Amino acid sequence: MKRKKLYMAILLFAGILTSCKVGKSYVRPDLHLPDSLAQHQDSVSFGDQDWKDIYADSTLRSLIDRALEHNKDMLIAAARVKEMAAQKRISTAALLPDIKGKVTTERELENHGGDAFKKADTFEAQFLVSWELDLWGNLRWARSASIAEYLQSIEAQRALRMTIVAEVAQAYYELVALDTELDIVKQTLKAREEGVRLARIRFAGGLTSETSYRQAQVELAKTTTLVPDLERQIRLKENEISLLTGHYPGDIPRGANIDRQTLLTDLPVGLPSSLLERRPDIRQAEYKLKAANAKVGVAYTSLFPQITLTARYGREDSE
């Protein structure tokens, strides 16, 4: 009975000690932001719009889906989230007792010559339990840091996702615009060729001077040089989209022309305070600050003594 009371007293004492946590918790700093930045604001924000509601081109949607699935940076960000999730579980498990088991077998042979041969077998099983008392909050600060880093990786992935969507859309629209510009240049080139032909006929018939004919040739040459330059820009833009989508350089499919693209005509503004809180890069920066604050707590509590309770139970037998 006395031993049971002693065990209960030890557990109660350990619980009281583990309830302590040295260090200052994170408090969001007051930036003294104004309540509003504009007089006329909408109750909704453009940040609430899904990218599929913004981009109606099915070809562009397909390219964005490919980029979000195969982009190398997105794959790295996804792996980073998994890494931080595993680290968070490790830091949480550190608060619990560590339980281990060990089973060993040993055989000893002795031979002193003749028939004096002896064999001895030893079997041993051990059950080990150790628990580090989090007296000052060292383990809890480490867990808080790992949670903040995990949430930071999620916000970084969301920010990268938004960036990838915007970059693919921008590159696609620039590609479609270059296609339209190339069509216009080719039409202009045909007109220049017809102008040179007419200028040559007029010059041969004595209706105009040679200067007009040579000027038409100069305009044709200038227009001709635009075609390979635009084709080079189109190829570079296609390579850029291929890189964003995580594929080797190749032809990129096109949808509607740039003048037929359907975009939102009315963009809601939204409240600046809620907009700032929704931005993943802002949220990522705040979680980074939380992780740094928790790591300060880890470093500070490491100065104090650490106590670990251990218990071992085992049995050794010859059979």
Stockholm file with secondary structure:
# STOCKHOLM 1.0

chainA/1-319         MKRKKLYMAILLFAGILTSCKVGKSYVRPDLHLPDSLAQHQDSVSFGDQDWKDIYADSTLRSLIDRALEHNKDMLIAAARVKEMAAQKRISTAALLPDIKGKVTTERELENHGGDAFKKADTFEAQFLVSWELDLWGNLRWARSASIAEYLQSIEAQRALRMTIVAEVAQAYYELVALDTELDIVKQTLKAREEGVRLARIRFAGGLTSETSYRQAQVELAKTTTLVPDLERQIRLKENEISLLTGHYPGDIPRGANIDRQTLLTDLPVGLPSSLLERRPDIRQAEYKLKAANAKVGVAYTSLFPQITLTARYGREDSE
#=GR chainA/1-319 SS CHHHHHHHHHHHHHHHHHTCCCSCCCCCCCCCCCSCSCSSCCSSCGGGSCHHHHCCCHHHHHHHHHHHHHCHHHHHHHHHHHHHHHHHHHHHHTTSCEEEEEEEEEEEEEECSTTCEEEEEEEEEEEEEEEEECSSSHHHHHHHHHHHHHHHHHHHHHHHHHHHHHHHHHHHHHHHHHHHHHHHHHHHHHHHHHHHHHHHHHHHTTSSCHHHHHHHHHHHHHHHHHHHHHHHHHHHHHHHHHHHTTSCSCCCCCCSCGGGCCCCSCCCCCCHHHHHHHCHHHHHHHHHHHHHHHHHHHHHHTTSCCEEEEEEEEEEECC
#=GC SS_cons         CHHHHHHHHHHHHHHHHHTCCCSCCCCCCCCCCCSCSCSSCCSSCGGGSCHHHHCCCHHHHHHHHHHHHHCHHHHHHHHHHHHHHHHHHHHHHTTSCEEEEEEEEEEEEEECSTTCEEEEEEEEEEEEEEEEECSSSHHHHHHHHHHHHHHHHHHHHHHHHHHHHHHHHHHHHHHHHHHHHHHHHHHHHHHHHHHHHHHHHHHHTTSSCHHHHHHHHHHHHHHHHHHHHHHHHHHHHHHHHHHHTTSCSCCCCCCSCGGGCCCCSCCCCCCHHHHHHHCHHHHHHHHHHHHHHHHHHHHHHTTSCCEEEEEEEEEEECC
//
